Amino acid sequence: MRPINEAHVAKPGLAVVEVAASDDQTAFAVQELIAAQWATAPADRYDPAAR
């Protein structure tokens, strides 16, 4: 896994974070941790096998 480094930007923008987890409970727990720090839109549920 790559290290996570703090980054600063000059102005607000859009960031997209994709979370891969072994189950929905873990993925949504990660989403809740992120949402506690930043404004987020809820995750869309989809079937990865449909890609």
Secondary structure as GFF3:
##gff-version 3
##sequence-region A 1 51
A	DSSP	alpha_helix	24	35	.	.	.	ID=ss1
A	DSSP	three_ten_helix	48	50	.	.	.	ID=ss2
###
